[in-house]
Amino acid sequence: MNDLTKTKSVLAVLSGERRDPPPAWLMRQAGRYLPEYREVRSTAKNFIEFCLTPDKATEVTLQPIRRFGFDAAILFADILLVPMALGRKVWFVAGEGPKLDPLTPGDIDAMQVGDVEGLLGNIGETVSRVSAALPGNTTLIGFAGSPWTVATYMIEGGGSKDRMKARALAWSEPERFDRLMDLLADATIRYLVIQARAGAEVLKLFDSWAEGMPEPLFERAVLKPTAKIVGGVRAAGVTQPMIGFARGCGAMLPRYAAETGVTAVALDQGVDPVWADAVLPAGMPVQGQLDPAVLRAGGPALDAEVKRNISAWAKRPHIFNLGHGVTPDVPIAHVEQLLATLRQD
């Protein structure tokens, strides 16, 4: 065990060690449920500027660490910064979320990976600043959206309930779709390398829309692009552990864990831990998987579910987290309750 895994419990777990209680952080732990976040957000003219301004992004990354003492900080950014490096315009509309000009087949044919380091270099600066400011026992996590999830927004022009246009393109224009996956993977590799070289100690890939795909599409849209990213990051000399989150992938989880090269898997609340423990590689660390709704509910149900989640993964290296992100309406007291219950022993 090296010095970092001795002092940083998240790194220890990702190296295969079991810690009791498990280390904890929460997806979207920096966000609108915190008044200090809302105060900083009000000073930025738009969300993209907010993400790309190092002093603001650094501050909101550190806020939940100061308030709650989580075991890891996750870089404050957005999964839709990478399309900017492919020449696509991205903007956010209040109350509606992200917007992009929908891709046409001709757009995909003409698309090239641009100056990732120049366009997204400020993210590296944020990582460096956060790394210098974090407590010595707190791990810094960098991240990116996985190609399929990012592509759905690019093809649909924003969020979509069923990703029908993206799925249809994958079937009707397979060569163009595969080209788009490759371009996104190439840009994502460079983006993650920026973060790793700036001080991120763990890298995470978010495939938030991995559910509901038949196996042939899952292989093309999720497995192959993720494996390409992990391999590309490793080829660049990056050795940091990588967490993969294929949300809602269900029965595809064993292939995702075995074929992508990720160090650990993050699990949503719908995964049966008994089944997952049986099908995952022996000793592979897991992260998750508290229902975000029970965090919103609080009370005895929250205490019971925290304890059940810990017990479910008692025989495997485990990082405590949610099955998805903190919602804006979560009371701060419920996050405090979660951590008190988790750490009471």
N, C-alpha and C positions, 0 to 999 in steps of 0.2 A: 504493500500500500504506500503510495507517495504522500507527500505532505498535504497536497490539495485534497485528496480523498479523506484524509484524517480530519480536516477542518471543515470541509464542505460536504454535507450529508447527501445532497442531490448527486454530486459526482461519485460519492461512495456507492450509492444505490445503482447508478448507471454502470459502475464497474463490476456489479454483481453482488454487492454486499447488502444484507438485510439490516435495516435500521428500525428500532422500535422506540418511540412511535415513528412512523414514516415521515420523511420530510414532506413539506407541503408548499405548494403555490397554487394559484388559481388562474385559469385562462380568463383574460379580460380583467385581471385584478386592478389594472389602471383604467379607470373609466368613469362614466357619468354618475355612478352611484356615490362617488366621492366629491364633496363640495370643493375641495382644493383642486381637483381635476377640472371641474366646471369653471373655476375662476381662471385657470391658465388658458383653457380652451377659448374663453371669451376674448382673449387678447389676439387671437389669430384670425386673419380675414377669411380663411377657408381651411378645410380639413387637410388638404394636401400640403399647404404651407405649414400647418401645424406639425405634420409628420416630418417635414424636411427642415425644420428649424431646430438645430441641436440643443439650444438652451431650453426651449419649451419641451421637446421630446425627452430630454434628460430629466427634467424636473418631474414630469408625470410618470416616468418609469420608476423613479425613486420614491414617489409618494406612498404607495402601498407598503414599501419596505419600512419606511419610517413609522407609519401608522400601525402596522400589524406584525412586522418582523417575520415575513415569509422567508422560507429557505432559499428561494430563487426570485430573481427579478427577470421579467421578460421584456425585451426591447419594445418600446412603444413605436409602432409603425403600422402599416396596413399591407395586406396581401396584394392590393391592386397598384402598388408602386411599380412592379415589374413591367406591366404593359407599357408604361411610359418609356422604358428602355427599348421597346419595340416600335416606337413611334406613334403610340396610341394616346389620345387625349382621355384623361380621367378626371371626373369632377364628382362632387357630392351634393345632393339636394336635401335640404332639411326635411325630415319626415318621410323621405323616400329612399335614401341611401345612395349607393354608388351608381354613376351613369358613365357609359362609354358609347362612342359611335359604333353600332353593330358592325362586325366584320363581314365583308363580302368575300366570295372566293378569290376575286382579284386582289383584294387586300392581302390575303394569305400568300398568294403567289409572289407579291412584291415585297413582303415583309423581310426585314433583316434585323439581327441583333445590333443595337446601336452602342453608344458609349455608356455602358452600364456604370463603370467606375466614375465617370463624370457626372452623369445624371443622378446617381444614387450615392455619391460619395459622402454627402452629409449624414447618411445613415451610419457610415463608418465612424464619423466624428462623434455622433451620439453614443455609439457603443464605447468608444474610447473614454468619453466623459463619464458614462455610467460606471464603467469598469473601475475607474480611479476613485469614484465616490462611494462604492458599495462597502458595507462591512466585510471583514475578512472571511466570514463564514457563509456569505451569500453568493450563490452561483448566478452568473449572468447567462441568459438564454437568448440567442438570436433565432430568427425564423424567416420562413417564406411560405407563400401559398404554393401548393403543388400544381403542376401544369393543368390537370383536368379542372380543378376548381377555378383557377384563374381564367382558363379558357371559357368556362361557362359564362362568366360575366362579359367577356369580350365578344362572344358570339351572340348572346342574348341582348347585349346593350345595357345590362344591369342585372339585378337579382331576378330569379325565376323560381317558381314553385316546383316545376317538373323538369327544367333544363331540356325541354323538348327540342328546341332548335339545335342545341349543341349535340344532343344524342343523334338527331337525324343527320346532321352534317357528318358525324363519325361514320355512319352507315352508308350515306349516299356519296360522300366525297372522301373515301378512305386515305388517298394519297395526300390530299390537302390537309386533312385532319392530322395525320401522322407528322406532316411537316410542321404544323402549328405546335404539336407536342414537343417536337425536337427543338424548335426555336425557343419555346418557353423553358425547356430544360436547360438549354445552353445559357440563357440569361440568368436563370435561377442559380446555376452553379457559380457564376461570377459574382452574383449578389451575396450568396452565402460565404464565399471566400473572403469578400470584403469584410463581412461581419466577424468571421473567425480570426482574421489577421488583426482586426481592431481590438479584439479582446473577448469576444463571445466564447464562453466555455462549453456550451451545449448548443446544438442547432436543432430546430424543430421544423418539420414539414406538415402543413395543414392541408389535408384534402377533405374539406368540410362537406363536400357534396358527393361522397363516394358511394352513397347508397343506391340501391335499386337498379344495378347494372348486371346484365347477364355476363357470364364468365368471359366470353371473347372480348366484349367491350371493356370490361374491368382490366383485362390483361393489357390492352392497347392504351387505355386512358389513364390507368393508375399504376399497374405493376411496372411496365417497361419504363415510363418516364421517371418514376421514383428511383428505380434501380440505376438509371442513367445519371441522375443527380447525385446519388450517393457515390457512385463510382467516379464521377467527375470531380467531386469535392475531394475524395481520397487521392485521386491522381494529382491534384494540386498541392498535396502535402498536408492537408488538413486532417488531423487525427481526433478532433473533438467528437464525443459521442453524439449520435443523431437519434432523435425521437420522431417516429412516424405516427401520424394521426389520420387514419382513413375512416372518418366518421360514418357510421352506419353500414360498414362493409359486410357485416354479418358473417355468413359462411365463407367469405373470401379472406377472412382474417388469417387462417393458417398460411395461405400462399403469400399474403402480404408480409407476414413476419419472416417467412423462409426465403423469399426471393428478392426482396428489395435491398437487403444489406443494412437496414436500420438497426441501431443498437437496442432500442426499446420501442414498445408500442403504447400509444395512448388509447384508451378505450372510452367509448360513450356509455351512457347509463343503460342502454338496451342490451349490452353484452352479458351473457350468463357467465359469471366468474368460474363456476365449476367446469363448464365446457371449455372456456378459454384456457384455464390452467392445464387442462388435459391436452389441448391441441397445440399450444405454444411451445417453442423450443425450451428444453429444460434450462432453467436459470435465466431466461430472458426477462429483463426488468419490465414492469408494466407501470402505467400512469393512469390515474382516474379513480373512480368513475361515478362520483356522487351526482345525483340528479340536481341540476340547477334549480328546479322547482322547489325542492325541499330546502334549499338554502333560502329561497324567497319565503317559504312558509315559516321556518324557524321552529321554536318550541321543542316539545318532546320528540316529534318526528325527526327533527334535524339531529338531535343527540343519538337517536336510535340508528339512523342511517349512517352517520359517521362511524359509529362502532361496528355496524355490520360490514361496512366497506373495508375497514381495517382488518376485521376477522376474515373476510373473504380472501384476502391476499396475504395471510399470515405466513405462508410457506414460500413466498416468492419475493424478490426485491421489488419494492413498491414505493412510488411517489404519489402521495395523496393529492388529488385534484378533482375537478368537476368533469362531468361527461361532455360539457360544452362550456360556454363562457358565463361569467357573472352578468346578470341582467341589470339594466339601469335602475330598476325598482327595488333592488335588494337593500334592506336596512343594514347599516354599518354594524349594528348590534348583532346581527345574525352571523356576520363574518367573524366577529369576536367570539361568539358562542361556538362556532365551528372549531376555531383554533383552541379554545379552552377545553372542549371535549376531546379533541385529538391529542392534546398534550397533557391531559390530566394525570396520566400515569408517570 
